[in-house]
Amino acid sequence: MSVNLPPVPGGAPVPGGGPGPERVPGGVPLAAAPVPDGGAPGPEAGAGGDGSGAARGTSVWRDAFQRLRRNPAAIAGAVIVALFLLVALLAPVLAPYPGESVPGAREITPGDIPGPGELPAFPLGLDRFGGDVLSKLIWGAQSSLVIGIVSTALGLVGGMLLGLLAGTFGGWVDGLVMRIVDILLSVPNLLLAVSIAAVLGQGAYAVMIAIGVSQVPIFARLLRSSMLSQKGSDYVLAAQTLGLGRRTITMSHVLPNSVGPVIVQATLTLATAVIDAAALSFLGLGGGRPETAEWGRMLTYAQAELGIAPWLAFLPGLCIAVTALGFTLLGESLREALDPKSRAR
């Protein structure tokens, strides 16, 4: 004899009188409900119910690192950056002469400046102040990279604070922060850095602050945009449904998923910072003595002998270009590795 069972609320009748699958609001069976980003799927998520789906899951950053290892441009950029960082760290050991000039050196007339290979003790020759060009290039790597890294760190911290405020609170806070950012972005980056350095005065610290402030609006706008795109995601809605506070949602979920583009931009900005530091020193805003071992300052005093000793300008210019190229290759490769469309291919 057949018995017609009444429908079970939230589930379909099951032969034998058992209850149907439990359902979440919206009519989706609980076993098939989507898992928010960052959650671990249950064993039933894998093919055949053996948990193999969870085993196949990989971290976004781990996957990006694997893609970088297979990218020749990323490897080339990493090698260039690592080489210059190593030279900067080991400058006291690698430089043939300590400091910025050869002990007992005197100023040389332009026509008597020795070139590369002319003096065995000075492989790349001397400059007009009697300084060893090779030693200055090595010490210049240290000063240029320190200025570039510190200024980028200042811009990154300041920009992330402003972007975090705008992306978290919205409303009038977002409007105020974005108007400040728009004003700063309306001025060309290098011109803004020159203006700030001129107000603060000459010196390495003034150059760091000037370049850092000029980079703040870039990071602020990027982080705000990334956070706004994440705030409408399913995992954020799920966290709000669970009753989590705005601070917890922002710091534990939204911000960690929004910093990827900011990290990529920071890598690219390092190249710009090295070039801007050399430009400010070339314009005389970097301070220091004329014989200071800094790539931009070396270019400043090499232009007078450009016709008779072109290597004095070519060598520091080459160092600036290669360093910027290394950071650019690394940043662009990181951007490609973190691109969802690229990962899907």
C-alpha positions as CSV (number, residue, x, y, z in Angstrom):
1,M,0.0,0.0,0.0
2,S,1.4,3.3,-1.0
3,V,1.4,6.2,1.5
4,N,1.5,9.8,0.3
5,L,3.9,11.7,2.6
6,P,3.4,15.4,3.1
7,P,6.1,17.7,1.9
8,V,8.7,18.6,4.4
9,P,9.2,22.3,4.9
10,G,12.4,23.5,3.3
11,G,13.0,20.1,1.6
12,A,11.6,17.6,-0.9
13,P,9.8,14.4,0.4
14,V,12.1,11.5,0.5
15,P,10.9,7.9,0.0
16,G,10.9,6.1,3.3
17,G,9.7,9.0,5.3
18,G,13.2,10.6,5.9
19,P,13.4,14.4,5.9
20,G,14.7,16.2,2.8
21,P,18.0,18.0,2.7
22,E,18.1,21.0,5.1
23,R,18.0,24.3,3.2
24,V,19.3,27.7,3.9
25,P,17.3,30.8,3.2
26,G,16.9,31.1,-0.5
27,G,16.1,27.5,-1.1
28,V,19.7,26.3,-1.6
29,P,20.5,22.9,0.0
30,L,22.9,23.4,2.9
31,A,25.3,20.8,1.5
32,A,25.5,22.8,-1.8
33,A,25.6,26.2,-0.2
34,P,28.6,28.3,-1.5
35,V,31.5,28.7,0.8
36,P,32.8,32.3,1.4
37,D,36.2,33.1,0.1
38,G,38.9,31.9,2.5
39,G,36.7,29.1,3.8
40,A,37.6,25.5,3.4
41,P,35.2,23.3,1.6
42,G,34.0,20.1,3.3
43,P,35.0,16.6,2.1
44,E,32.0,16.4,-0.1
45,A,33.4,19.2,-2.2
46,G,36.0,17.0,-3.8
47,A,35.3,14.7,-6.8
48,G,33.9,11.5,-5.6
49,G,33.5,12.8,-2.0
50,D,37.2,12.0,-1.1
51,G,38.2,15.5,-0.2
52,S,40.5,15.8,-3.3
53,G,38.9,19.2,-4.1
54,A,40.3,20.7,-0.9
55,A,43.7,19.2,-1.6
56,R,43.7,20.9,-5.0
57,G,43.1,24.3,-3.5
58,T,46.1,26.6,-3.6
59,S,46.9,30.0,-2.1
60,V,46.8,33.0,-4.5
61,W,50.2,34.1,-3.4
62,R,51.7,30.6,-3.7
63,D,50.3,30.3,-7.2
64,A,51.7,33.8,-8.0
65,F,55.1,32.8,-6.8
66,Q,55.0,29.6,-8.9
67,R,54.1,31.8,-12.0
68,L,56.9,34.2,-11.2
69,R,59.4,31.3,-11.1
70,R,58.4,30.4,-14.7
71,N,58.5,33.9,-16.0
72,P,61.9,34.9,-17.6
73,A,61.2,38.6,-17.1
74,A,60.5,38.1,-13.4
75,I,63.7,36.2,-13.0
76,A,65.7,38.9,-14.8
77,G,64.2,41.6,-12.7
78,A,64.8,39.7,-9.5
79,V,68.4,39.1,-10.4
80,I,69.0,42.8,-11.2
81,V,67.3,44.0,-8.0
82,A,69.1,41.4,-5.9
83,L,72.5,42.3,-7.5
84,F,72.1,46.1,-6.8
85,L,70.8,45.4,-3.2
86,L,73.8,43.2,-2.6
87,V,76.2,45.8,-3.9
88,A,74.5,48.4,-1.7
89,L,74.7,46.2,1.4
90,L,78.4,45.2,0.8
91,A,79.6,48.7,-0.3
92,P,82.1,49.0,2.5
93,V,83.6,45.7,1.4
94,L,83.3,46.0,-2.4
95,A,84.4,49.6,-2.9
96,P,88.2,49.9,-3.5
97,Y,88.3,53.1,-1.6
98,P,86.3,54.1,1.5
99,G,84.2,57.2,1.5
100,E,83.6,59.5,-1.4
101,S,87.2,60.3,-2.6
102,V,90.6,58.8,-2.8
103,P,92.9,59.8,0.1
104,G,95.2,62.6,-1.0
105,A,93.3,63.2,-4.2
106,R,93.2,66.6,-5.8
107,E,91.1,68.2,-8.4
108,I,92.0,67.3,-12.0
109,T,91.8,69.6,-15.0
110,P,89.2,68.4,-17.5
111,G,91.8,67.6,-20.2
112,D,93.8,65.3,-17.8
113,I,90.9,63.2,-16.5
114,P,92.0,59.5,-16.8
115,G,89.4,57.2,-18.4
116,P,88.6,53.6,-17.8
117,G,91.6,51.2,-18.1
118,E,94.2,54.0,-18.2
119,L,95.2,53.6,-14.6
120,P,95.5,50.0,-13.2
121,A,94.5,51.2,-9.7
122,F,91.3,52.8,-11.0
123,P,89.5,50.5,-13.4
124,L,86.8,53.0,-14.3
125,G,89.1,56.1,-14.1
126,L,88.8,59.2,-12.0
127,D,86.4,62.2,-12.0
128,R,87.3,65.9,-11.9
129,F,87.6,65.8,-8.0
130,G,90.1,62.9,-8.1
131,G,87.5,60.4,-6.9
132,D,87.5,56.8,-8.0
133,V,84.5,56.3,-10.3
134,L,84.0,52.7,-9.4
135,S,83.9,53.4,-5.7
136,K,81.5,56.2,-6.2
137,L,79.2,54.0,-8.3
138,I,79.2,51.4,-5.5
139,W,78.5,53.9,-2.7
140,G,76.0,55.6,-5.0
141,A,74.0,52.4,-5.2
142,Q,73.7,52.5,-1.4
143,S,72.5,56.1,-1.2
144,S,70.2,55.9,-4.2
145,L,68.5,52.6,-3.1
146,V,68.1,53.8,0.5
147,I,66.4,57.0,-0.7
148,G,64.2,55.0,-3.1
149,I,63.1,52.4,-0.6
150,V,62.5,54.7,2.3
151,S,60.5,57.2,0.2
152,T,58.4,54.4,-1.2
153,A,57.8,53.1,2.3
154,L,56.6,56.5,3.4
155,G,54.3,56.9,0.5
156,L,52.9,53.4,1.0
157,V,52.2,53.9,4.7
158,G,50.6,57.3,4.2
159,G,48.6,56.2,1.1
160,M,47.3,53.1,2.8
161,L,46.1,55.1,5.8
162,L,44.2,57.5,3.7
163,G,42.8,54.7,1.5
164,L,41.8,52.7,4.5
165,L,39.9,55.6,6.0
166,A,38.1,56.3,2.7
167,G,37.3,52.7,1.9
168,T,36.1,51.9,5.4
169,F,33.9,54.8,6.4
170,G,32.8,56.2,3.1
171,G,30.4,59.1,3.1
172,W,31.9,62.5,3.9
173,V,35.2,60.9,5.0
174,D,35.6,59.3,1.6
175,G,34.7,62.6,-0.1
176,L,37.2,64.6,1.9
177,V,40.0,62.2,1.4
178,M,39.4,61.8,-2.3
179,R,39.3,65.6,-2.8
180,I,42.7,65.9,-1.2
181,V,44.0,63.0,-3.3
182,D,42.6,64.7,-6.5
183,I,44.4,67.9,-5.6
184,L,47.7,66.1,-5.2
185,L,47.2,64.1,-8.4
186,S,46.5,67.3,-10.3
187,V,50.2,68.2,-9.9
188,P,52.8,66.1,-11.9
189,N,54.6,63.7,-9.6
190,L,58.1,65.1,-10.1
191,L,57.0,68.7,-10.0
192,L,55.2,68.0,-6.7
193,A,58.4,66.4,-5.3
194,V,60.5,69.3,-6.5
195,S,58.2,71.8,-4.8
196,I,58.2,69.9,-1.5
197,A,62.0,69.5,-1.5
198,A,62.4,73.2,-2.2
199,V,60.3,74.1,0.8
200,L,62.0,71.5,3.1
201,G,65.5,72.5,2.0
202,Q,68.4,70.5,0.7
203,G,69.4,67.1,2.1
204,A,68.6,63.4,1.8
205,Y,65.8,63.5,4.3
206,A,64.1,66.3,2.4
207,V,64.3,64.2,-0.8
208,M,62.8,61.2,1.0
209,I,59.9,63.1,2.4
210,A,59.3,64.9,-0.9
211,I,59.2,61.7,-3.0
212,G,57.1,59.9,-0.3
213,V,54.5,62.6,-0.2
214,S,54.2,62.7,-3.9
215,Q,53.4,59.0,-3.9
216,V,50.8,59.1,-1.2
217,P,47.8,59.8,-3.5
218,I,48.7,56.9,-5.8
219,F,48.5,54.3,-3.1
220,A,45.4,56.0,-1.4
221,R,43.3,55.9,-4.5
222,L,44.4,52.3,-5.4
223,L,43.6,50.9,-2.0
224,R,40.3,52.7,-1.8
225,S,39.2,51.3,-5.2
226,S,40.3,47.8,-4.3
227,M,38.4,47.9,-1.0
228,L,35.2,49.2,-2.6
229,S,35.3,46.3,-5.1
230,Q,35.8,43.8,-2.2
231,K,33.0,45.2,0.0
232,G,30.3,43.8,-2.3
233,S,31.7,40.3,-2.3
234,D,29.8,37.3,-1.0
235,Y,32.2,36.7,1.9
236,V,31.7,40.2,3.2
237,L,27.9,39.8,3.0
238,A,28.3,36.5,4.9
239,A,30.4,38.1,7.6
240,Q,27.8,40.9,8.0
241,T,25.1,38.3,8.3
242,L,27.0,36.6,11.1
243,G,27.0,39.9,13.0
244,L,30.7,40.8,12.7
245,G,31.6,44.4,13.3
246,R,32.9,46.8,10.7
247,R,36.4,46.9,12.2
248,T,36.7,43.1,12.2
249,I,35.4,42.7,8.6
250,T,37.7,45.4,7.3
251,M,40.9,44.4,9.1
252,S,40.4,40.6,8.9
253,H,38.7,40.1,5.5
254,V,38.5,43.2,3.2
255,L,42.0,44.7,3.8
256,P,44.0,41.4,3.3
257,N,42.2,40.8,0.0
258,S,42.8,44.4,-1.2
259,V,46.5,44.8,-0.7
260,G,47.6,42.8,-3.8
261,P,47.4,45.7,-6.3
262,V,49.0,48.0,-3.7
263,I,52.0,45.6,-3.4
264,V,52.4,45.5,-7.2
265,Q,52.2,49.3,-7.4
266,A,54.8,49.6,-4.6
267,T,57.3,47.5,-6.6
268,L,56.7,49.6,-9.7
269,T,57.0,52.8,-7.6
270,L,60.4,51.8,-6.5
271,A,61.6,52.3,-10.0
272,T,60.1,55.8,-10.1
273,A,61.5,56.7,-6.7
274,V,65.1,55.8,-7.8
275,I,64.7,58.0,-10.9
276,D,63.1,60.9,-8.9
277,A,65.9,60.7,-6.3
278,A,68.5,61.0,-9.1
279,A,66.5,63.9,-10.7
280,L,66.3,65.9,-7.4
281,S,70.0,65.4,-6.8
282,F,70.7,66.4,-10.4
283,L,68.8,69.6,-9.8
284,G,70.8,70.3,-6.6
285,L,68.1,69.5,-4.1
286,G,69.8,66.5,-2.7
287,G,72.4,68.5,-0.7
288,G,75.8,67.2,0.1
289,R,79.2,68.2,-1.2
290,P,80.1,68.3,-4.9
291,E,82.0,65.0,-4.6
292,T,79.1,63.2,-2.9
293,A,78.8,59.6,-4.1
294,E,75.3,59.7,-5.4
295,W,74.2,58.8,-9.0
296,G,72.2,62.0,-9.5
297,R,75.0,64.2,-8.1
298,M,77.6,62.4,-10.3
299,L,75.4,63.3,-13.4
300,T,75.3,66.9,-12.3
301,Y,79.0,67.4,-12.3
302,A,79.7,65.1,-15.3
303,Q,77.7,67.4,-17.7
304,A,80.6,69.9,-17.7
305,E,82.9,67.2,-19.1
306,L,80.4,65.5,-21.3
307,G,82.3,66.2,-24.5
308,I,85.7,65.0,-23.2
309,A,84.8,62.4,-20.6
310,P,81.4,61.0,-21.5
311,W,81.8,57.9,-19.4
312,L,81.4,60.1,-16.3
313,A,77.8,60.6,-17.2
314,F,77.2,57.3,-19.0
315,L,78.1,55.0,-16.1
316,P,75.8,56.5,-13.4
317,G,73.1,57.0,-15.9
318,L,73.4,53.3,-16.8
319,C,73.1,52.3,-13.2
320,I,69.9,54.4,-12.8
321,A,68.4,52.9,-15.9
322,V,69.3,49.3,-15.1
323,T,68.0,49.6,-11.5
324,A,64.7,51.1,-12.6
325,L,64.4,48.4,-15.3
326,G,64.9,45.7,-12.7
327,F,62.1,47.0,-10.4
328,T,59.8,47.5,-13.4
329,L,60.3,44.0,-14.7
330,L,59.6,42.6,-11.3
331,G,56.5,44.7,-10.7
332,E,55.0,44.0,-14.1
333,S,55.6,40.3,-13.7
334,L,54.0,40.4,-10.3
335,R,51.0,42.2,-11.7
336,E,50.6,39.5,-14.4
337,A,51.0,36.7,-11.8
338,L,48.2,38.2,-9.6
339,D,45.9,38.9,-12.6
340,P,42.8,36.6,-12.3
341,K,42.5,36.5,-16.1
342,S,46.1,35.4,-16.4
343,R,45.7,32.7,-13.7
344,A,42.6,31.3,-15.5
345,R,44.6,30.7,-18.7
